[in-house]
Amino acid sequence: MKDIENLLESGVVTFTFKKANGELRTATGTRVLDPEVATGYTSEDAPKGERDAFPGVIPYWDLDKQAWRSLREDSLVSIDSVK
């Protein structure tokens, strides 16, 4: 399976992951913070500073929820499409 973090940094990715409660969720996200790519993203949504990275946790802009979310790499079930 391709590295989800690299895919998110280069475009829009639709993927399925298992939530903490065991439920499957399909999400569409990106780390390309251009408002033309990251629907709903504005300068108000920009990260407010640097945080320590948590190993195996990948932040992404969720295009459906128009908010920052994170994905635990070990919860990834499938990568469904890449644009």
MOPAC internal coordinates of N, CA, C and O (Angstrom, degrees):
PM7 1SCF
backbone

  N    0.0000 0     0.00 0     0.00 0    0    0    0
  C    1.4533 1     0.00 0     0.00 0    1    0    0
  C    1.5361 1   109.02 1     0.00 0    2    1    0
  O    1.2310 1   120.72 1   -41.62 1    3    2    1
  N    1.3251 1   116.23 1   138.38 1    3    2    1
  C    1.4602 1   121.12 1  -179.13 1    5    3    2
  C    1.5155 1   110.60 1   -66.41 1    6    5    3
  O    1.2310 1   121.19 1   -21.79 1    7    6    5
  N    1.2973 1   115.32 1   158.21 1    7    6    5
  C    1.4608 1   121.37 1   179.12 1    9    7    6
  C    1.5301 1   109.48 1   -72.49 1   10    9    7
  O    1.2310 1   120.35 1   -69.54 1   11   10    9
  N    1.3189 1   116.93 1   110.46 1   11   10    9
  C    1.4649 1   122.54 1  -176.33 1   13   11   10
  C    1.5287 1   112.25 1   -59.41 1   14   13   11
  O    1.2310 1   120.14 1   143.69 1   15   14   13
  N    1.3187 1   117.34 1   -36.31 1   15   14   13
  C    1.4632 1   119.86 1  -179.06 1   17   15   14
  C    1.5243 1   111.12 1   -62.71 1   18   17   15
  O    1.2310 1   119.98 1   135.47 1   19   18   17
  N    1.3248 1   117.64 1   -44.53 1   19   18   17
  C    1.4709 1   120.85 1   178.40 1   21   19   18
  C    1.5180 1   111.18 1   -64.50 1   22   21   19
  O    1.2310 1   120.02 1   141.16 1   23   22   21
  N    1.3286 1   117.57 1   -38.84 1   23   22   21
  C    1.4615 1   120.74 1   178.52 1   25   23   22
  C    1.5187 1   111.25 1   -64.21 1   26   25   23
  O    1.2310 1   120.04 1   136.84 1   27   26   25
  N    1.3355 1   117.53 1   -43.16 1   27   26   25
  C    1.4674 1   121.24 1   178.72 1   29   27   26
  C    1.5187 1   111.54 1   -63.21 1   30   29   27
  O    1.2310 1   120.16 1   147.41 1   31   30   29
  N    1.3182 1   117.31 1   -32.59 1   31   30   29
  C    1.4714 1   121.20 1  -179.78 1   33   31   30
  C    1.5212 1   112.61 1   -75.59 1   34   33   31
  O    1.2310 1   120.27 1   164.23 1   35   34   33
  N    1.3314 1   117.08 1   -15.77 1   35   34   33
  C    1.4582 1   118.92 1  -177.50 1   37   35   34
  C    1.5284 1   113.76 1  -109.87 1   38   37   35
  O    1.2310 1   119.56 1   173.82 1   39   38   37
  N    1.3279 1   118.44 1    -6.18 1   39   38   37
  C    1.4552 1   119.42 1   179.91 1   41   39   38
  C    1.5121 1   112.89 1   177.00 1   42   41   39
  O    1.2310 1   121.44 1    24.55 1   43   42   41
  N    1.3288 1   114.85 1  -155.45 1   43   42   41
  C    1.4656 1   122.48 1  -178.11 1   45   43   42
  C    1.5311 1   108.19 1  -101.05 1   46   45   43
  O    1.2310 1   121.07 1   -49.70 1   47   46   45
  N    1.3276 1   115.56 1   130.30 1   47   46   45
  C    1.4521 1   121.27 1  -176.83 1   49   47   46
  C    1.5325 1   109.37 1  -125.81 1   50   49   47
  O    1.2310 1   120.71 1   -47.17 1   51   50   49
  N    1.3205 1   116.26 1   132.83 1   51   50   49
  C    1.4610 1   121.59 1   171.03 1   53   51   50
  C    1.5216 1   106.20 1  -104.58 1   54   53   51
  O    1.2310 1   120.93 1   -51.97 1   55   54   53
  N    1.3206 1   115.83 1   128.03 1   55   54   53
  C    1.4635 1   120.44 1  -175.33 1   57   55   54
  C    1.5199 1   109.75 1  -144.62 1   58   57   55
  O    1.2310 1   121.16 1   -19.24 1   59   58   57
  N    1.3193 1   115.38 1   160.76 1   59   58   57
  C    1.4568 1   122.07 1   177.87 1   61   59   58
  C    1.5165 1   108.03 1  -117.64 1   62   61   59
  O    1.2310 1   121.24 1   -42.96 1   63   62   61
  N    1.3350 1   115.23 1   137.04 1   63   62   61
  C    1.4636 1   119.74 1   178.96 1   65   63   62
  C    1.5264 1   109.35 1  -140.16 1   66   65   63
  O    1.2310 1   121.36 1   -16.73 1   67   66   65
  N    1.3098 1   115.00 1   163.27 1   67   66   65
  C    1.4624 1   120.72 1   178.99 1   69   67   66
  C    1.5209 1   108.14 1   -97.56 1   70   69   67
  O    1.2310 1   120.73 1   -58.10 1   71   70   69
  N    1.3339 1   116.22 1   121.90 1   71   70   69
  C    1.4605 1   121.71 1   178.19 1   73   71   70
  C    1.5258 1   109.91 1   -71.56 1   74   73   71
  O    1.2310 1   120.57 1   -13.92 1   75   74   73
  N    1.3125 1   116.51 1   166.08 1   75   74   73
  C    1.4655 1   121.67 1  -178.53 1   77   75   74
  C    1.5287 1   112.22 1   -58.12 1   78   77   75
  O    1.2310 1   120.33 1   150.31 1   79   78   77
  N    1.3445 1   116.98 1   -29.69 1   79   78   77
  C    1.4623 1   120.16 1  -179.81 1   81   79   78
  C    1.5348 1   112.64 1   -85.21 1   82   81   79
  O    1.2310 1   120.43 1  -175.92 1   83   82   81
  N    1.3466 1   116.79 1     4.08 1   83   82   81
  C    1.4542 1   121.83 1   177.88 1   85   83   82
  C    1.5173 1   114.64 1    93.38 1   86   85   83
  O    1.2310 1   120.22 1   169.08 1   87   86   85
  N    1.3207 1   117.19 1   -10.92 1   87   86   85
  C    1.4549 1   122.37 1   179.84 1   89   87   86
  C    1.5316 1   109.99 1   -72.91 1   90   89   87
  O    1.2310 1   120.51 1   -36.88 1   91   90   89
  N    1.3402 1   116.64 1   143.12 1   91   90   89
  C    1.4595 1   120.54 1   175.17 1   93   91   90
  C    1.5192 1   109.48 1   -87.04 1   94   93   91
  O    1.2310 1   120.96 1   -38.76 1   95   94   93
  N    1.3343 1   115.76 1   141.24 1   95   94   93
  C    1.4625 1   121.36 1   178.18 1   97   95   94
  C    1.5099 1   108.57 1  -135.24 1   98   97   95
  O    1.2310 1   120.69 1   -43.10 1   99   98   97
  N    1.3170 1   116.29 1   136.90 1   99   98   97
  C    1.4601 1   121.79 1   173.55 1  101   99   98
  C    1.5176 1   107.39 1  -102.25 1  102  101   99
  O    1.2310 1   120.90 1   -48.50 1  103  102  101
  N    1.3148 1   115.88 1   131.50 1  103  102  101
  C    1.4618 1   121.36 1  -178.52 1  105  103  102
  C    1.5208 1   109.32 1  -130.27 1  106  105  103
  O    1.2310 1   121.17 1   -24.80 1  107  106  105
  N    1.3181 1   115.36 1   155.20 1  107  106  105
  C    1.4575 1   121.83 1   173.45 1  109  107  106
  C    1.5170 1   106.53 1  -123.51 1  110  109  107
  O    1.2310 1   120.86 1   -56.73 1  111  110  109
  N    1.3305 1   115.96 1   123.27 1  111  110  109
  C    1.4501 1   119.00 1  -175.21 1  113  111  110
  C    1.5030 1   113.59 1  -148.10 1  114  113  111
  O    1.2310 1   121.45 1    -5.54 1  115  114  113
  N    1.3229 1   114.83 1   174.46 1  115  114  113
  C    1.4489 1   122.75 1   179.87 1  117  115  114
  C    1.5156 1   109.81 1  -156.74 1  118  117  115
  O    1.2310 1   121.19 1   -16.04 1  119  118  117
  N    1.3157 1   115.32 1   163.96 1  119  118  117
  C    1.4607 1   121.22 1   168.76 1  121  119  118
  C    1.5252 1   109.55 1  -120.23 1  122  121  119
  O    1.2310 1   120.39 1  -170.44 1  123  122  121
  N    1.3380 1   116.87 1     9.56 1  123  122  121
  C    1.4617 1   123.08 1   174.23 1  125  123  122
  C    1.5280 1   105.38 1   -84.55 1  126  125  123
  O    1.2310 1   120.26 1   -71.90 1  127  126  125
  N    1.3092 1   117.12 1   108.10 1  127  126  125
  C    1.4673 1   120.72 1  -170.77 1  129  127  126
  C    1.5239 1   113.95 1   -91.40 1  130  129  127
  O    1.2310 1   120.14 1  -151.36 1  131  130  129
  N    1.2950 1   117.34 1    28.64 1  131  130  129
  C    1.4523 1   123.30 1   171.91 1  133  131  130
  C    1.5314 1   106.62 1   -81.20 1  134  133  131
  O    1.2310 1   119.48 1   -54.84 1  135  134  133
  N    1.3427 1   118.61 1   125.16 1  135  134  133
  C    1.4673 1   120.45 1  -178.11 1  137  135  134
  C    1.5305 1   114.28 1   -55.76 1  138  137  135
  O    1.2310 1   119.95 1   157.10 1  139  138  137
  N    1.3401 1   117.70 1   -22.90 1  139  138  137
  C    1.4664 1   119.69 1   176.93 1  141  139  138
  C    1.5191 1   111.13 1   -72.14 1  142  141  139
  O    1.2310 1   120.03 1   154.61 1  143  142  141
  N    1.3251 1   117.55 1   -25.39 1  143  142  141
  C    1.4673 1   122.25 1   179.30 1  145  143  142
  C    1.5249 1   109.59 1   -97.67 1  146  145  143
  O    1.2310 1   120.34 1   131.86 1  147  146  145
  N    1.3150 1   116.96 1   -48.14 1  147  146  145
  C    1.4729 1   122.97 1  -176.47 1  149  147  146
  C    1.5245 1   108.79 1   -90.22 1  150  149  147
  O    1.2310 1   120.65 1   -98.80 1  151  150  149
  N    1.3139 1   116.36 1    81.20 1  151  150  149
  C    1.4548 1   122.90 1  -178.07 1  153  151  150
  C    1.5291 1   111.13 1   -49.55 1  154  153  151
  O    1.2310 1   120.79 1   -51.02 1  155  154  153
  N    1.3304 1   116.10 1   128.98 1  155  154  153
  C    1.4591 1   120.97 1   178.15 1  157  155  154
  C    1.5080 1   114.61 1    85.96 1  158  157  155
  O    1.2310 1   119.57 1   169.80 1  159  158  157
  N    1.3234 1   118.42 1   -10.20 1  159  158  157
  C    1.4617 1   121.84 1  -177.95 1  161  159  158
  C    1.5254 1   109.73 1   -76.19 1  162  161  159
  O    1.2310 1   120.50 1   -47.28 1  163  162  161
  N    1.3400 1   116.65 1   132.72 1  163  162  161
  C    1.4615 1   121.83 1   175.41 1  165  163  162
  C    1.5216 1   108.73 1  -130.64 1  166  165  163
  O    1.2310 1   120.36 1    -6.45 1  167  166  165
  N    1.3009 1   116.91 1   173.55 1  167  166  165
  C    1.4654 1   120.21 1   179.51 1  169  167  166
  C    1.5264 1   111.51 1   -62.37 1  170  169  167
  O    1.2310 1   120.13 1   155.85 1  171  170  169
  N    1.3265 1   117.36 1   -24.15 1  171  170  169
  C    1.4685 1   121.29 1   176.65 1  173  171  170
  C    1.5317 1   111.72 1   -65.35 1  174  173  171
  O    1.2310 1   120.74 1   156.78 1  175  174  173
  N    1.3267 1   116.19 1   -23.22 1  175  174  173
  C    1.4670 1   121.60 1  -177.95 1  177  175  174
  C    1.5254 1   112.91 1   -89.21 1  178  177  175
  O    1.2310 1   120.76 1   175.12 1  179  178  177
  N    1.3271 1   116.14 1    -4.88 1  179  178  177
  C    1.4658 1   120.00 1  -177.49 1  181  179  178
  C    1.5262 1   110.05 1   -59.82 1  182  181  179
  O    1.2310 1   120.56 1   -36.22 1  183  182  181
  N    1.3235 1   116.53 1   143.78 1  183  182  181
  C    1.4696 1   119.18 1   176.37 1  185  183  182
  C    1.5265 1   110.47 1   -54.06 1  186  185  183
  O    1.2310 1   120.57 1   -39.85 1  187  186  185
  N    1.3150 1   116.51 1   140.15 1  187  186  185
  C    1.4688 1   121.48 1  -174.58 1  189  187  186
  C    1.5237 1   113.25 1   -87.37 1  190  189  187
  O    1.2310 1   120.17 1  -176.28 1  191  190  189
  N    1.2959 1   117.27 1     3.72 1  191  190  189
  C    1.4588 1   121.31 1  -179.85 1  193  191  190
  C    1.5100 1   108.96 1   163.70 1  194  193  191
  O    1.2310 1   121.08 1     6.90 1  195  194  193
  N    1.2857 1   115.53 1  -173.10 1  195  194  193
  C    1.4615 1   120.00 1  -179.20 1  197  195  194
  C    1.5174 1   109.41 1   -94.60 1  198  197  195
  O    1.2310 1   121.07 1   -39.18 1  199  198  197
  N    1.3021 1   115.55 1   140.82 1  199  198  197
  C    1.4599 1   122.04 1   175.73 1  201  199  198
  C    1.5173 1   107.97 1  -120.87 1  202  201  199
  O    1.2310 1   121.13 1   -25.50 1  203  202  201
  N    1.3006 1   115.45 1   154.50 1  203  202  201
  C    1.4544 1   118.97 1   172.83 1  205  203  202
  C    1.5253 1   108.02 1   -68.23 1  206  205  203
  O    1.2310 1   121.24 1   -42.72 1  207  206  205
  N    1.3168 1   115.23 1   137.28 1  207  206  205
  C    1.4549 1   119.73 1   177.94 1  209  207  206
  C    1.5256 1   109.78 1   -75.64 1  210  209  207
  O    1.2310 1   121.21 1   -40.15 1  211  210  209
  N    1.3070 1   115.29 1   139.85 1  211  210  209
  C    1.4535 1   120.55 1   174.15 1  213  211  210
  C    1.5244 1   106.53 1   -96.88 1  214  213  211
  O    1.2310 1   119.91 1   -55.44 1  215  214  213
  N    1.3211 1   117.78 1   124.56 1  215  214  213
  C    1.4678 1   119.61 1  -179.31 1  217  215  214
  C    1.5225 1   111.06 1   -56.62 1  218  217  215
  O    1.2310 1   121.28 1   -49.05 1  219  218  217
  N    1.3353 1   115.16 1   130.95 1  219  218  217
  C    1.4562 1   120.48 1   177.24 1  221  219  218
  C    1.5130 1   115.39 1    81.65 1  222  221  219
  O    1.2310 1   119.56 1  -178.06 1  223  222  221
  N    1.3509 1   118.45 1     1.94 1  223  222  221
  C    1.4622 1   122.03 1   178.88 1  225  223  222
  C    1.5270 1   108.58 1  -113.86 1  226  225  223
  O    1.2310 1   120.82 1   -54.97 1  227  226  225
  N    1.3208 1   116.03 1   125.03 1  227  226  225
  C    1.4641 1   121.66 1  -174.05 1  229  227  226
  C    1.5244 1   109.87 1  -117.79 1  230  229  227
  O    1.2310 1   119.86 1   -66.48 1  231  230  229
  N    1.3386 1   117.87 1   113.52 1  231  230  229
  C    1.4649 1   119.56 1   175.26 1  233  231  230
  C    1.5320 1   109.74 1   -76.43 1  234  233  231
  O    1.2310 1   120.88 1   -32.67 1  235  234  233
  N    1.3341 1   115.93 1   147.33 1  235  234  233
  C    1.4634 1   120.67 1   177.96 1  237  235  234
  C    1.5283 1   108.25 1  -153.14 1  238  237  235
  O    1.2310 1   120.73 1   -22.46 1  239  238  237
  N    1.3258 1   116.21 1   157.54 1  239  238  237
  C    1.4569 1   122.35 1   174.87 1  241  239  238
  C    1.5246 1   106.79 1   -87.03 1  242  241  239
  O    1.2310 1   119.95 1   -62.01 1  243  242  241
  N    1.3238 1   117.69 1   117.99 1  243  242  241
  C    1.4576 1   123.31 1  -179.26 1  245  243  242
  C    1.5250 1   108.29 1   -84.35 1  246  245  243
  O    1.2310 1   120.79 1   -64.39 1  247  246  245
  N    1.3254 1   116.09 1   115.61 1  247  246  245
  C    1.4613 1   120.54 1  -176.32 1  249  247  246
  C    1.5218 1   112.55 1   -70.01 1  250  249  247
  O    1.2310 1   119.82 1   150.63 1  251  250  249
  N    1.3316 1   117.95 1   -29.37 1  251  250  249
  C    1.4587 1   120.54 1   179.65 1  253  251  250
  C    1.5284 1   111.55 1   -76.29 1  254  253  251
  O    1.2310 1   120.41 1   136.09 1  255  254  253
  N    1.3113 1   116.83 1   -43.91 1  255  254  253
  C    1.4659 1   121.54 1  -177.82 1  257  255  254
  C    1.5255 1   112.39 1   -88.96 1  258  257  255
  O    1.2310 1   120.58 1   169.03 1  259  258  257
  N    1.3400 1   116.50 1   -10.97 1  259  258  257
  C    1.4624 1   123.65 1  -177.65 1  261  259  258
  C    1.5262 1   110.90 1    48.96 1  262  261  259
  O    1.2310 1   122.07 1  -126.55 1  263  262  261
  N    1.3344 1   113.64 1    53.45 1  263  262  261
  C    1.4617 1   120.87 1  -179.15 1  265  263  262
  C    1.5292 1   108.41 1  -157.96 1  266  265  263
  O    1.2310 1   121.33 1   -18.27 1  267  266  265
  N    1.3341 1   115.06 1   161.73 1  267  266  265
  C    1.4565 1   120.39 1   175.28 1  269  267  266
  C    1.5237 1   109.02 1   -71.77 1  270  269  267
  O    1.2310 1   120.62 1   -43.40 1  271  270  269
  N    1.3024 1   116.42 1   136.60 1  271  270  269
  C    1.4485 1   124.41 1   174.06 1  273  271  270
  C    1.5245 1   107.48 1  -136.85 1  274  273  271
  O    1.2310 1   120.74 1    -9.26 1  275  274  273
  N    1.3115 1   116.19 1   170.74 1  275  274  273
  C    1.4628 1   119.44 1   175.33 1  277  275  274
  C    1.5202 1   109.57 1  -134.88 1  278  277  275
  O    1.2310 1   121.78 1   -24.93 1  279  278  277
  N    1.2993 1   114.20 1   155.07 1  279  278  277
  C    1.4476 1   122.94 1  -177.52 1  281  279  278
  C    1.5171 1   108.83 1  -126.00 1  282  281  279
  O    1.2310 1   120.60 1   -51.28 1  283  282  281
  N    1.3157 1   116.47 1   128.72 1  283  282  281
  C    1.4632 1   119.64 1   171.59 1  285  283  282
  C    1.5176 1   106.97 1   -81.41 1  286  285  283
  O    1.2310 1   120.86 1   -57.51 1  287  286  285
  N    1.3067 1   115.96 1   122.49 1  287  286  285
  C    1.4548 1   121.00 1  -175.23 1  289  287  286
  C    1.5307 1   112.40 1   -54.16 1  290  289  287
  O    1.2310 1   119.98 1   143.54 1  291  290  289
  N    1.3226 1   117.65 1   -36.46 1  291  290  289
  C    1.4593 1   120.42 1  -178.46 1  293  291  290
  C    1.5267 1   113.32 1   -75.73 1  294  293  291
  O    1.2310 1   120.09 1   174.67 1  295  294  293
  N    1.3527 1   117.43 1    -5.33 1  295  294  293
  C    1.4669 1   120.09 1   177.79 1  297  295  294
  C    1.5265 1   111.58 1   -96.12 1  298  297  295
  O    1.2310 1   120.05 1   175.29 1  299  298  297
  N    1.3340 1   117.51 1    -4.71 1  299  298  297
  C    1.4571 1   121.82 1  -178.74 1  301  299  298
  C    1.5271 1   110.13 1   -65.83 1  302  301  299
  O    1.2310 1   120.80 1   -52.03 1  303  302  301
  N    1.3264 1   116.08 1   127.97 1  303  302  301
  C    1.4616 1   121.99 1   178.88 1  305  303  302
  C    1.5280 1   110.40 1   -99.30 1  306  305  303
  O    1.2310 1   120.56 1   133.29 1  307  306  305
  N    1.3446 1   116.53 1   -46.71 1  307  306  305
  C    1.4643 1   119.96 1  -179.58 1  309  307  306
  C    1.5201 1   110.69 1  -157.49 1  310  309  307
  O    1.2310 1   121.71 1   -24.61 1  311  310  309
  N    1.3358 1   114.34 1   155.39 1  311  310  309
  C    1.4548 1   121.96 1   169.88 1  313  311  310
  C    1.5238 1   104.81 1  -104.34 1  314  313  311
  O    1.2310 1   121.01 1   -63.42 1  315  314  313
  N    1.3334 1   115.68 1   116.58 1  315  314  313
  C    1.4554 1   120.57 1  -170.59 1  317  315  314
  C    1.5324 1   113.36 1   -92.21 1  318  317  315
  O    1.2310 1   119.84 1   144.28 1  319  318  317
  N    1.3337 1   117.91 1   -35.72 1  319  318  317
  C    1.4706 1   120.28 1   176.03 1  321  319  318
  C    1.5163 1   109.60 1  -161.07 1  322  321  319
  O    1.2310 1   121.54 1   -24.26 1  323  322  321
  N    1.3272 1   114.66 1   155.74 1  323  322  321
  C    1.4652 1   122.73 1   178.78 1  325  323  322
  C    1.5106 1   107.33 1  -134.08 1  326  325  323
  O    1.2310 1   120.52 1   -49.18 1  327  326  325
  N    1.3371 1   116.62 1   130.82 1  327  326  325
  C    1.4878 1   121.10 1   178.23 1  329  327  326
  C    1.5018 1   108.99 1  -122.78 1  330  329  327
  O    1.2310 1   120.10 1   180.00 1  331  330  329

